[in-house]
Amino acid sequence: MSLLINYSFRNLLARKVTTILTAGGMALVTFVFTAVLMLAEGLEYTLTETGSPDNAVVLRKAAESEVASIISRDEAAIVEVQPETARDPRGDVYASKESVVLVTLPKKDSGKPTNVVVRGTDRHSMQLRPQVKLIQGRIFRPGAQEIIAGRSIAERIENVSLGGRLRFALTNWRVVGIFDAGPTAFNSEVWGDADQLMSVFRRNSYSVVIARIPKESLFDVFKARLEGDPRLTVQVKREIVFYREQSEVMAKFIRILGLAMTIFFSVGAALGAMVTMYTAVANRTGEIGTLRALGFSRAAVMGAFLGESLLLGLTGGMAGLAGGSLLQLLTISTLNWETFSELAFGFRLTPSIVLYSLVFAGFMGVVGGLLPALRAARLEIVDSLRA
């Protein structure tokens, strides 16, 4: 068997141009396959990391996003006095009443308008989101027309820099700070004082209430009490679950569309491998006859050609995977279908994506080499030696 493996490997090296072209086609298909999976994984990771497993999100029943949710002031007051909510050393509850709206701002590169999430927050908001770190400037003052912006917003939106001014809701807002929230959706948001923002947007209600409920048993009690309270029309979710659900529709669409394209391209790559292997069988008919005369079985000959094709596929797969891994250096932005706002996120490569990509590349190689391998195995010894 080692002799056949060495034979197949040497034949691939002997046909350098054909090997490179065939493996290159498979590499391109694997690159697309890997990129699609990395894109969907990056989106899910960004939104999932946005949520904290210790936080509960209280929003309007049937609302699928914060923008579509309405929590009245009376309802918010009821939510934040629940006994399950954690408290700080001074005895204040770790809860944040927040208002979330969309504004249209111009992009730096094109000047085209895009929707940006503006989140009205209070003094506990950053404590509930420890991943949010102020990297420039200072926090906004309550009641002032001041805002802080996420790092991605500062990179993509005009006039978002320390000391810059943004105009929305017929008001000029001064940018007094830039924050970095890591690989989360908060980097694509603008934060300001909730009461000030509600005043200029002429809103009397909040969008959500965020509460720190670290224990799962307490969360279940908290959820059951609020959802069963006749004074409230709310739903309660873990923050991490809420943001995971935000990514499901878009990630599923990316995967379905991308995989459909990949399957289409993979047919061409497999046909390329099949042509290559048929050519190899035709050019090596005499060698096949010699192998059979030396005592190698039909199954061994078939395995050798299948292994050769599999090696082609894996070589292309590793090249495509290497190219796909470089996409992690990029950050892209797209429309979040749940909030209709711009969301920045990056490609993300995981061990499972590496495995899936190599299996996919190997499968293309096996499919492309199966029929040529069968043809090689069926050749008669005498006919092969005469060729």
DRENLO-597911 format. One record per residue (C-alpha): residue number from 1; residue in three letters; x, y, z. Coordinates in nm, 3 decimals. Each point is the difference from the previous one (the first is absolute). Layout:
REM DRENLO-597911
NODE   num   residuo         X         Y         Z
NODE   NUM       ALA         X         Y         Z
...
//
This chain:
REM DRENLO-597911
NODE   num   residuo         X         Y         Z
NODE     1       MET     0.000     0.000     0.000
NODE     2       SER     0.286     0.238     0.080
NODE     3       LEU     0.133    -0.066    -0.350
NODE     4       LEU    -0.332     0.112    -0.154
NODE     5       ILE    -0.015     0.311     0.216
NODE     6       ASN     0.353     0.094    -0.103
NODE     7       TYR    -0.092    -0.074    -0.364
NODE     8       SER    -0.305     0.231     0.014
NODE     9       PHE     0.194     0.278     0.169
NODE    10       ARG     0.282    -0.015    -0.257
NODE    11       ASN    -0.248     0.013    -0.286
NODE    12       LEU    -0.153     0.317     0.138
NODE    13       LEU     0.346     0.157     0.017
NODE    14       ALA     0.076    -0.115    -0.354
NODE    15       ARG    -0.308     0.182    -0.134
NODE    16       LYS     0.066     0.336     0.167
NODE    17       VAL    -0.205     0.223    -0.231
NODE    18       THR    -0.307    -0.223    -0.001
NODE    19       THR     0.027    -0.055     0.374
NODE    20       ILE     0.027     0.374     0.072
NODE    21       LEU    -0.293     0.091    -0.225
NODE    22       THR    -0.228    -0.268     0.143
NODE    23       ALA     0.097     0.068     0.360
NODE    24       GLY    -0.038     0.374    -0.069
NODE    25       GLY    -0.361    -0.047    -0.110
NODE    26       MET    -0.075    -0.195     0.313
NODE    27       ALA     0.180     0.263     0.207
NODE    28       LEU    -0.226     0.274    -0.137
NODE    29       VAL    -0.315    -0.198     0.078
NODE    30       THR     0.128    -0.084     0.348
NODE    31       PHE     0.085     0.367     0.052
NODE    32       VAL    -0.360     0.099    -0.079
NODE    33       PHE    -0.134    -0.278     0.223
NODE    34       THR     0.227     0.104     0.288
NODE    35       ALA    -0.077     0.370    -0.045
NODE    36       VAL    -0.376    -0.062     0.018
NODE    37       LEU     0.030    -0.200     0.321
NODE    38       MET     0.238     0.257     0.150
NODE    39       LEU    -0.235     0.284    -0.090
NODE    40       ALA    -0.300    -0.164     0.167
NODE    41       GLU     0.211    -0.101     0.299
NODE    42       GLY     0.137     0.354     0.033
NODE    43       LEU    -0.350     0.148    -0.001
NODE    44       GLU    -0.126    -0.246     0.261
NODE    45       TYR     0.308     0.048     0.215
NODE    46       THR    -0.028     0.380    -0.007
NODE    47       LEU    -0.364     0.001     0.108
NODE    48       THR     0.036    -0.284     0.250
NODE    49       GLU     0.300     0.166     0.165
NODE    50       THR    -0.205     0.318     0.027
NODE    51       GLY    -0.219    -0.162     0.263
NODE    52       SER     0.102    -0.093     0.352
NODE    53       PRO    -0.119    -0.327     0.159
NODE    54       ASP    -0.057     0.186     0.328
NODE    55       ASN    -0.233     0.262    -0.148
NODE    56       ALA    -0.373    -0.024    -0.064
NODE    57       VAL    -0.170     0.200    -0.275
NODE    58       VAL    -0.356     0.115     0.060
NODE    59       LEU    -0.182     0.122    -0.310
NODE    60       ARG    -0.350     0.027    -0.139
NODE    61       LYS    -0.178    -0.329    -0.058
NODE    62       ALA     0.022    -0.108    -0.366
NODE    63       ALA     0.271     0.261    -0.073
NODE    64       GLU     0.286    -0.159    -0.196
NODE    65       SER     0.249     0.282     0.045
NODE    66       GLU     0.075     0.282     0.241
NODE    67       VAL    -0.099     0.259    -0.260
NODE    68       ALA    -0.352    -0.147    -0.021
NODE    69       SER    -0.043    -0.028     0.377
NODE    70       ILE    -0.180     0.244     0.231
NODE    71       ILE     0.023    -0.011     0.380
NODE    72       SER    -0.190     0.273     0.181
NODE    73       ARG     0.157     0.184     0.292
NODE    74       ASP    -0.241    -0.168     0.242
NODE    75       GLU     0.087    -0.344    -0.138
NODE    76       ALA     0.372     0.077     0.022
NODE    77       ALA    -0.038     0.106     0.361
NODE    78       ILE    -0.170    -0.331     0.083
NODE    79       VAL     0.270    -0.202    -0.176
NODE    80       GLU     0.296     0.158     0.177
NODE    81       VAL    -0.134    -0.052     0.353
NODE    82       GLN    -0.028    -0.378    -0.032
NODE    83       PRO     0.182    -0.174     0.290
NODE    84       GLU     0.201    -0.230    -0.231
NODE    85       THR     0.194     0.292    -0.152
NODE    86       ALA     0.359     0.026     0.123
NODE    87       ARG     0.104     0.311     0.193
NODE    88       ASP     0.318     0.203     0.019
NODE    89       PRO     0.186     0.071     0.328
NODE    90       ARG    -0.216     0.308     0.057
NODE    91       GLY    -0.319    -0.206    -0.028
NODE    92       ASP    -0.103     0.133    -0.344
NODE    93       VAL    -0.135    -0.259    -0.243
NODE    94       TYR     0.215    -0.105    -0.295
NODE    95       ALA    -0.261     0.095    -0.258
NODE    96       SER     0.002     0.233    -0.297
NODE    97       LYS    -0.302     0.160    -0.169
NODE    98       GLU     0.096     0.058    -0.360
NODE    99       SER    -0.150     0.160    -0.308
NODE   100       VAL     0.110    -0.125    -0.343
NODE   101       VAL    -0.066     0.195    -0.321
NODE   102       LEU     0.137     0.008    -0.354
NODE   103       VAL     0.150     0.309    -0.161
NODE   104       THR     0.135     0.054    -0.351
NODE   105       LEU     0.362     0.113    -0.024
NODE   106       PRO     0.238     0.033    -0.300
NODE   107       LYS     0.287    -0.245    -0.054
NODE   108       LYS     0.357     0.128    -0.019
NODE   109       ASP     0.101    -0.183    -0.317
NODE   110       SER    -0.305     0.067    -0.218
NODE   111       GLY    -0.210     0.261     0.174
NODE   112       LYS    -0.301    -0.228    -0.040
NODE   113       PRO    -0.245    -0.011     0.292
NODE   114       THR    -0.020    -0.304     0.224
NODE   115       ASN    -0.204    -0.088     0.306
NODE   116       VAL     0.181     0.012     0.333
NODE   117       VAL    -0.128    -0.116     0.339
NODE   118       VAL    -0.011     0.275     0.263
NODE   119       ARG    -0.037    -0.144     0.349
NODE   120       GLY    -0.120     0.212     0.288
NODE   121       THR     0.169    -0.132     0.313
NODE   122       ASP     0.034     0.075     0.370
NODE   123       ARG     0.278    -0.029     0.258
NODE   124       HIS    -0.028    -0.378     0.031
NODE   125       SER     0.019    -0.078    -0.374
NODE   126       MET     0.378    -0.028    -0.019
NODE   127       GLN     0.012    -0.199     0.324
NODE   128       LEU    -0.240    -0.252    -0.154
NODE   129       ARG     0.223    -0.020    -0.312
NODE   130       PRO     0.356    -0.049     0.130
NODE   131       GLN     0.122    -0.059    -0.357
NODE   132       VAL    -0.062     0.369    -0.075
NODE   133       LYS     0.317     0.200     0.074
NODE   134       LEU     0.048     0.373    -0.052
NODE   135       ILE     0.319     0.042    -0.207
NODE   136       GLN    -0.014     0.374    -0.073
NODE   137       GLY    -0.154     0.299     0.173
NODE   138       ARG    -0.255    -0.030     0.278
NODE   139       ILE    -0.351    -0.118     0.069
NODE   140       PHE    -0.290     0.230    -0.091
NODE   141       ARG    -0.156     0.217     0.270
NODE   142       PRO    -0.361    -0.078     0.095
NODE   143       GLY    -0.239     0.255    -0.149
NODE   144       ALA     0.261     0.138    -0.242
NODE   145       GLN    -0.007    -0.023    -0.379
NODE   146       GLU     0.304    -0.224     0.003
NODE   147       ILE     0.058    -0.349    -0.140
NODE   148       ILE     0.264    -0.270    -0.013
NODE   149       ALA     0.048    -0.221    -0.305
NODE   150       GLY     0.118    -0.355    -0.065
NODE   151       ARG     0.334    -0.055    -0.170
NODE   152       SER    -0.160    -0.136    -0.320
NODE   153       ILE    -0.225     0.307    -0.024
NODE   154       ALA     0.301     0.227     0.044
NODE   155       GLU     0.173    -0.177    -0.288
NODE   156       ARG    -0.294     0.004    -0.242
NODE   157       ILE    -0.221     0.303     0.070
NODE   158       GLU     0.077     0.363    -0.085
NODE   159       ASN     0.079     0.245     0.283
NODE   160       VAL     0.026    -0.278     0.260
NODE   161       SER     0.324     0.091     0.172
NODE   162       LEU     0.087     0.145     0.336
NODE   163       GLY    -0.145     0.351     0.006
NODE   164       GLY    -0.200    -0.056    -0.319
NODE   165       ARG    -0.367     0.083    -0.034
NODE   166       LEU    -0.286    -0.208    -0.131
NODE   167       ARG    -0.341     0.133    -0.091
NODE   168       PHE    -0.312    -0.209     0.043
NODE   169       ALA    -0.345     0.057     0.150
NODE   170       LEU     0.044     0.371    -0.091
NODE   171       THR     0.275     0.021     0.263
NODE   172       ASN     0.379     0.035    -0.013
NODE   173       TRP     0.177    -0.261     0.212
NODE   174       ARG     0.362     0.026     0.109
NODE   175       VAL     0.211    -0.316    -0.007
NODE   176       VAL     0.181    -0.005     0.336
NODE   177       GLY     0.125    -0.358     0.000
NODE   178       ILE     0.080    -0.307    -0.209
NODE   179       PHE    -0.047    -0.347     0.145
NODE   180       ASP     0.111    -0.346    -0.105
NODE   181       ALA    -0.236    -0.290     0.064
NODE   182       GLY     0.217    -0.272    -0.153
NODE   183       PRO    -0.164    -0.236    -0.251
NODE   184       THR    -0.355     0.108     0.089
NODE   185       ALA    -0.285     0.193    -0.160
NODE   186       PHE     0.045     0.283     0.252
NODE   187       ASN     0.297     0.118    -0.210
NODE   188       SER    -0.257     0.097    -0.265
NODE   189       GLU    -0.204     0.218     0.236
NODE   190       VAL    -0.011     0.356     0.132
NODE   191       TRP    -0.080     0.045     0.370
NODE   192       GLY    -0.144     0.299     0.181
NODE   193       ASP    -0.210     0.091     0.301
NODE   194       ALA    -0.335    -0.181    -0.018
NODE   195       ASP    -0.214     0.283     0.138
NODE   196       GLN     0.165     0.259    -0.226
NODE   197       LEU    -0.045    -0.216    -0.310
NODE   198       MET    -0.362    -0.081     0.088
NODE   199       SER    -0.066     0.371     0.037
NODE   200       VAL     0.132     0.098    -0.344
NODE   201       PHE    -0.168    -0.298    -0.167
NODE   202       ARG    -0.323     0.084     0.185
NODE   203       ARG    -0.034    -0.342     0.152
NODE   204       ASN    -0.152    -0.077     0.338
NODE   205       SER     0.087    -0.367     0.007
NODE   206       TYR     0.317    -0.207     0.018
NODE   207       SER     0.086    -0.280    -0.239
NODE   208       VAL     0.143    -0.258     0.239
NODE   209       VAL     0.106    -0.054     0.357
NODE   210       ILE     0.323    -0.189     0.065
NODE   211       ALA     0.036    -0.165     0.342
NODE   212       ARG     0.285    -0.200     0.155
NODE   213       ILE    -0.139    -0.342     0.106
NODE   214       PRO     0.308    -0.225     0.037
NODE   215       LYS    -0.166    -0.314     0.138
NODE   216       GLU    -0.205    -0.216    -0.237
NODE   217       SER    -0.249    -0.095     0.271
NODE   218       LEU    -0.062     0.367     0.080
NODE   219       PHE    -0.035     0.078    -0.370
NODE   220       ASP    -0.278    -0.258    -0.037
NODE   221       VAL    -0.187     0.157     0.293
NODE   222       PHE     0.061     0.351    -0.138
NODE   223       LYS    -0.125    -0.102    -0.346
NODE   224       ALA    -0.310    -0.182     0.130
NODE   225       ARG    -0.104     0.289     0.225
NODE   226       LEU     0.037     0.273    -0.261
NODE   227       GLU    -0.161    -0.192    -0.287
NODE   228       GLY    -0.288    -0.098     0.229
NODE   229       ASP    -0.055     0.350     0.142
NODE   230       PRO    -0.333     0.137    -0.137
NODE   231       ARG     0.139     0.355     0.021
NODE   232       LEU     0.273    -0.083    -0.251
NODE   233       THR     0.009    -0.104    -0.366
NODE   234       VAL     0.358    -0.117    -0.016
NODE   235       GLN     0.225    -0.292    -0.088
NODE   236       VAL     0.321    -0.085     0.181
NODE   237       LYS     0.308    -0.159    -0.157
NODE   238       ARG     0.361    -0.056     0.088
NODE   239       GLU     0.198     0.267    -0.181
NODE   240       ILE     0.223    -0.258    -0.166
NODE   241       VAL    -0.307    -0.188    -0.130
NODE   242       PHE    -0.159     0.321    -0.124
NODE   243       TYR     0.303     0.096    -0.209
NODE   244       ARG     0.046    -0.355    -0.127
NODE   245       GLU    -0.356     0.009    -0.133
NODE   246       GLN     0.081     0.332    -0.169
NODE   247       SER     0.263    -0.176    -0.213
NODE   248       GLU    -0.195    -0.312    -0.099
NODE   249       VAL    -0.193     0.125    -0.305
NODE   250       MET     0.289     0.182    -0.164
NODE   251       ALA     0.256    -0.273     0.076
NODE   252       LYS    -0.234    -0.263    -0.143
NODE   253       PHE    -0.049     0.207    -0.317
NODE   254       ILE     0.377     0.041    -0.044
NODE   255       ARG     0.057    -0.373     0.041
NODE   256       ILE    -0.279    -0.105    -0.238
NODE   257       LEU     0.096     0.248    -0.274
NODE   258       GLY     0.371    -0.066     0.041
NODE   259       LEU    -0.031    -0.377     0.006
NODE   260       ALA    -0.221     0.007    -0.310
NODE   261       MET     0.271     0.195    -0.185
NODE   262       THR     0.269    -0.232     0.136
NODE   263       ILE    -0.182    -0.314    -0.114
NODE   264       PHE    -0.037     0.149    -0.348
NODE   265       PHE     0.372     0.079    -0.021
NODE   266       SER     0.098    -0.333     0.155
NODE   267       VAL    -0.157    -0.184    -0.294
NODE   268       GLY     0.244     0.173    -0.233
NODE   269       ALA     0.294    -0.077     0.232
NODE   270       ALA    -0.098    -0.368     0.022
NODE   271       LEU    -0.032    -0.019    -0.379
NODE   272       GLY     0.344     0.153    -0.030
NODE   273       ALA     0.140    -0.264     0.231
NODE   274       MET    -0.181    -0.269    -0.199
NODE   275       VAL     0.152     0.117    -0.329
NODE   276       THR     0.343     0.008     0.163
NODE   277       MET    -0.034    -0.352     0.136
NODE   278       TYR    -0.142    -0.139    -0.328
NODE   279       THR     0.303     0.148    -0.176
NODE   280       ALA     0.227    -0.160     0.258
NODE   281       VAL    -0.162    -0.341    -0.054
NODE   282       ALA     0.034     0.033    -0.379
NODE   283       ASN     0.368     0.100     0.022
NODE   284       ARG     0.089    -0.272     0.250
NODE   285       THR    -0.179    -0.300    -0.145
NODE   286       GLY     0.328    -0.189    -0.036
NODE   287       GLU     0.098     0.078     0.358
NODE   288       ILE    -0.337    -0.126     0.123
NODE   289       GLY     0.057    -0.325    -0.187
NODE   290       THR     0.344    -0.035     0.160
NODE   291       LEU    -0.145     0.055     0.348
NODE   292       ARG    -0.265    -0.265    -0.063
NODE   293       ALA     0.266    -0.242    -0.134
NODE   294       LEU     0.205     0.057     0.318
NODE   295       GLY    -0.294    -0.129     0.201
NODE   296       PHE    -0.187     0.314     0.101
NODE   297       SER    -0.377    -0.057     0.009
NODE   298       ARG    -0.264     0.204    -0.179
NODE   299       ALA    -0.104     0.145     0.336
NODE   300       ALA     0.358     0.111     0.069
NODE   301       VAL     0.027     0.170    -0.339
NODE   302       MET    -0.335     0.169     0.053
NODE   303       GLY     0.109     0.113     0.348
NODE   304       ALA     0.322     0.145    -0.141
NODE   305       PHE    -0.183     0.218    -0.252
NODE   306       LEU    -0.264     0.100     0.254
NODE   307       GLY     0.278     0.091     0.243
NODE   308       GLU     0.165     0.208    -0.269
NODE   309       SER    -0.323     0.188    -0.062
NODE   310       LEU    -0.059     0.038     0.375
NODE   311       LEU     0.349     0.144     0.038
NODE   312       LEU    -0.078     0.250    -0.276
NODE   313       GLY    -0.314     0.105     0.184
NODE   314       LEU     0.171     0.034     0.338
NODE   315       THR     0.288     0.197    -0.153
NODE   316       GLY    -0.247     0.242    -0.155
NODE   317       GLY    -0.201     0.003     0.322
NODE   318       MET     0.300     0.098     0.213
NODE   319       ALA     0.089     0.276    -0.247
NODE   320       GLY    -0.357     0.133     0.003
NODE   321       LEU    -0.010    -0.024     0.378
NODE   322       ALA     0.325     0.194     0.029
NODE   323       GLY    -0.144     0.274    -0.222
NODE   324       GLY    -0.324     0.003     0.198
NODE   325       SER     0.187     0.040     0.329
NODE   326       LEU     0.136     0.334    -0.123
NODE   327       LEU    -0.355     0.135    -0.007
NODE   328       GLN     0.019     0.024     0.380
NODE   329       LEU     0.203     0.316    -0.055
NODE   330       LEU    -0.305     0.170    -0.154
NODE   331       THR    -0.297     0.169     0.162
NODE   332       ILE    -0.315     0.047    -0.206
NODE   333       SER    -0.329     0.173     0.063
NODE   334       THR    -0.347    -0.098    -0.109
NODE   335       LEU    -0.363     0.063     0.082
NODE   336       ASN    -0.133    -0.179     0.307
NODE   337       TRP    -0.338    -0.126    -0.117
NODE   338       GLU    -0.145     0.000     0.351
NODE   339       THR     0.078     0.364     0.079
NODE   340       PHE     0.055     0.137    -0.356
NODE   341       SER     0.320     0.162     0.124
NODE   342       GLU     0.358    -0.035    -0.116
NODE   343       LEU     0.199    -0.270     0.179
NODE   344       ALA     0.377    -0.048    -0.021
NODE   345       PHE     0.147    -0.345     0.050
NODE   346       GLY     0.292    -0.213    -0.114
NODE   347       PHE     0.055    -0.343    -0.152
NODE   348       ARG     0.065    -0.268     0.260
NODE   349       LEU     0.181    -0.329    -0.054
NODE   350       THR    -0.076    -0.283     0.242
NODE   351       PRO     0.130    -0.359     0.026
NODE   352       SER    -0.336    -0.130    -0.124
NODE   353       ILE     0.023     0.219    -0.313
NODE   354       VAL     0.352    -0.134    -0.066
NODE   355       LEU    -0.133    -0.356     0.028
NODE   356       TYR    -0.306     0.067    -0.220
NODE   357       SER     0.214     0.168    -0.267
NODE   358       LEU     0.251    -0.285    -0.019
NODE   359       VAL    -0.278    -0.261    -0.008
NODE   360       PHE    -0.174     0.196    -0.276
NODE   361       ALA     0.324     0.025    -0.202
NODE   362       GLY     0.069    -0.370     0.049
NODE   363       PHE    -0.354    -0.084    -0.108
NODE   364       MET     0.048     0.199    -0.323
NODE   365       GLY     0.319    -0.192    -0.066
NODE   366       VAL    -0.162    -0.340     0.060
NODE   367       VAL    -0.302     0.083    -0.218
NODE   368       GLY     0.227     0.121    -0.279
NODE   369       GLY     0.222    -0.307     0.017
NODE   370       LEU    -0.259    -0.275     0.051
NODE   371       LEU    -0.088    -0.076    -0.363
NODE   372       PRO     0.361     0.022    -0.129
NODE   373       ALA     0.108    -0.229     0.285
NODE   374       LEU    -0.269    -0.252    -0.094
NODE   375       ARG     0.121     0.013    -0.362
NODE   376       ALA     0.359    -0.062     0.109
NODE   377       ALA    -0.105    -0.296     0.216
NODE   378       ARG    -0.197    -0.162    -0.286
NODE   379       LEU     0.288     0.001    -0.250
NODE   380       GLU     0.115    -0.350    -0.094
NODE   381       ILE     0.366    -0.086     0.053
NODE   382       VAL     0.065    -0.114    -0.356
NODE   383       ASP    -0.175     0.299    -0.159
NODE   384       SER     0.182     0.239     0.229
NODE   385       LEU     0.345    -0.145    -0.078
NODE   386       ARG    -0.070     0.017    -0.376
NODE   387       ALA    -0.099     0.368     0.020
//
